[in-house]
Amino acid sequence: MQLTIPNCLTFFRIAAIPLIVLAYYSGWKYDYWLAGILFALAGISDGLDGYLARKWNQTSKIGAFLDPVADKLLVAIMLILVATDKSLLDNLLWESAFSITVMVIIGREITVSALREWMAELGQRANVAVSNVGKFKTGIQMTSIGCLLFQHDLLFLPTLIIGELLLYIAGVLTIWSMTIYLNAAYKAVKAD
C-alpha cells in the first residue's frame, strides 16, 4: 500500500475519532473547543482526501475502502457521543425529535452501505453512486455535528440550537437521499 497524502488524510480522520471523544469527555476547561476543532479538521479532511486523490491521480483500492468507512465511523460515533450527553439533551428544543433524527441518520448510513455492497456484488455499483443530495446532506450534517460538539455560543450565535436545527434538515435530506439510492437500486435490479 502506497502512503499518499489522500490516504494519510483518511487515516487522520479515523485517528481523530478517539481524540475527539477524549477531548469531549476530558472535563478540561476548553474541552468543547478542542472537540469542535478536531472535528472540523476531520470534516475538512473528508472533502479534501477525495478531491486530492482525483486531482493527483492517487486513487487506490485501500482509499476507496477506507474513505467511506472513516466517514461512517466519524458520523455515527459523533452522533452517539452527542445523543448520550445528558447536559446537551437537556438544552435542546426537542429532545425526542433529536433522538429520532440521530437514529434515522445512523440507520441510513448502515442501509446505504449495505445497499452499495449488494449492488457491487451484482455489478451495479455505479447505480448507487453518491448523489448531489447526499453530498449536500453530508455538508449540513457535518456542520450540525460540529455545532453540537462545540455547544457554546460563539459570537452571540447559539451554536447548540443551530446544530440541532441543522440536524433536522440533515435528517430530511437523509431520507431524501436514501430514497434516491433505493429507487436507483430498484430500477437496476428490476431491469436485470
C-alpha positions in Angstrom: 0.0 0.0 0.0 1.3 3.4 -1.0 1.1 6.0 1.7 -0.3 9.0 -0.2 -1.5 12.3 1.2 -5.1 11.4 0.4 -4.7 8.2 2.3 -3.0 10.0 5.2 -5.9 12.3 5.4 -8.3 9.4 5.6 -6.1 7.8 8.3 -6.2 11.1 10.2 -10.0 11.1 10.1 -10.0 7.7 11.7 -7.4 8.6 14.3 -9.2 11.8 15.1 -12.3 9.9 16.4 -10.9 8.7 19.7 -9.1 12.1 20.2 -12.4 13.9 19.8 -14.1 11.6 22.2 -11.3 12.0 24.7 -11.4 15.8 24.4 -15.2 15.8 24.8 -15.1 13.8 28.0 -11.9 15.3 29.4 -13.5 17.9 31.6 -10.8 20.3 30.6 -11.7 23.9 30.5 -11.6 24.0 26.7 -12.9 20.5 26.0 -15.7 21.6 23.7 -13.3 23.9 21.8 -10.8 21.1 21.2 -13.5 18.6 20.3 -15.0 21.1 17.8 -11.7 22.0 16.3 -10.6 18.4 15.9 -14.0 17.5 14.3 -13.7 20.5 11.9 -10.3 19.3 10.8 -11.6 15.7 10.3 -14.5 17.1 8.3 -12.2 19.2 6.1 -10.1 16.1 5.6 -13.2 14.3 4.4 -13.7 16.6 1.5 -10.0 17.1 0.8 -8.9 13.4 0.6 -11.2 12.5 -2.3 -10.5 15.8 -4.1 -6.7 15.4 -3.9 -6.8 11.7 -4.8 -8.7 12.5 -8.0 -6.6 15.7 -8.8 -3.3 14.0 -8.3 -4.4 10.6 -9.8 -3.7 8.9 -6.4 -6.9 6.9 -6.1 -6.4 3.5 -4.6 -8.3 0.4 -3.6 -7.5 1.0 0.1 -8.6 4.6 -0.2 -11.8 3.6 -1.9 -12.5 1.2 1.0 -11.3 3.3 3.9 -12.8 6.7 2.9 -16.5 5.7 3.4 -15.6 3.6 6.5 -13.9 6.6 8.0 -16.9 8.8 7.1 -19.4 6.4 8.6 -17.4 5.9 11.8 -16.9 9.6 12.3 -20.6 10.5 11.8 -22.0 7.5 13.8 -19.7 7.9 16.8 -20.1 11.7 17.0 -23.9 11.4 16.8 -23.8 8.7 19.6 -21.5 11.0 21.6 -23.8 14.0 21.5 -27.0 11.9 21.8 -25.8 10.4 25.0 -24.8 13.7 26.6 -27.4 14.5 29.2 -26.4 18.1 29.6 -26.7 18.6 25.8 -30.1 16.8 25.7 -31.4 19.0 28.5 -30.7 22.1 26.4 -32.3 21.0 23.1 -35.5 22.4 21.7 -37.0 19.0 21.0 -35.2 16.0 22.6 -37.3 13.2 21.1 -37.1 14.6 17.6 -33.3 14.9 18.1 -33.0 11.2 19.1 -35.2 10.0 16.3 -33.2 12.1 13.8 -29.9 10.5 15.1 -31.4 7.0 14.7 -32.6 7.9 11.1 -29.2 9.2 10.1 -27.3 6.2 11.5 -29.9 3.8 10.1 -29.5 5.4 6.7 -25.7 5.1 6.8 -26.0 1.3 7.5 -28.7 0.8 4.9 -26.8 2.7 2.1 -23.5 1.0 2.9 -25.2 -2.5 2.7 -27.0 -1.4 -0.5 -23.8 -0.3 -2.1 -22.1 -3.6 -1.2 -25.0 -5.6 -2.5 -25.1 -3.6 -5.8 -21.4 -4.1 -6.2 -21.9 -7.8 -5.9 -24.5 -7.5 -8.7 -22.1 -5.5 -10.8 -24.3 -2.4 -10.5 -22.3 -0.3 -8.1 -22.4 2.8 -10.4 -26.2 2.9 -10.0 -25.8 3.8 -6.3 -23.0 6.4 -6.7 -23.1 9.4 -4.3 -25.7 11.9 -5.4 -25.7 15.7 -5.1 -28.4 15.4 -2.4 -26.1 13.0 -0.5 -23.2 15.5 -0.8 -25.3 18.4 0.4 -26.7 16.3 3.3 -23.1 15.5 4.3 -22.1 19.1 4.4 -25.2 20.1 6.5 -24.7 17.1 8.8 -21.0 17.8 9.4 -21.8 21.4 10.2 -24.5 20.3 12.5 -22.3 17.8 14.4 -19.5 20.4 14.7 -22.0 22.9 16.3 -23.4 20.2 18.6 -19.9 19.2 19.8 -19.0 22.8 20.4 -22.3 23.7 22.2 -21.3 27.1 23.5 -22.5 30.4 22.0 -20.0 31.8 19.5 -20.1 35.5 18.7 -23.7 35.6 20.1 -24.7 32.7 17.8 -26.5 29.9 19.6 -24.4 27.0 18.2 -26.3 24.3 20.0 -29.6 25.4 18.6 -28.1 26.0 15.2 -26.6 22.5 15.3 -30.0 21.0 16.4 -31.9 22.7 13.6 -29.3 21.7 11.0 -29.5 18.1 12.2 -33.2 18.1 11.4 -32.5 19.5 8.0 -29.8 16.8 7.5 -32.4 14.2 8.7 -34.9 15.3 5.9 -32.0 15.2 3.4 -31.0 11.8 4.7 -34.4 10.3 4.0 -34.5 12.0 0.6 -31.0 10.7 -0.4 -31.8 7.2 0.8 -35.0 7.2 -1.3 -32.9 8.2 -4.3 -30.4 5.3 -3.6 -33.2 2.8 -3.1 -35.0 3.9 -6.2 -31.8 3.6 -8.3 -31.2 0.2 -6.9 -34.7 -0.9 -7.5 -34.6 0.2 -11.1 -31.2 -1.6 -11.7 -32.4 -4.8 -10.1 -35.8 -4.6 -12.0 -34.0 -4.1 -15.3 -31.8 -7.1 -14.6 
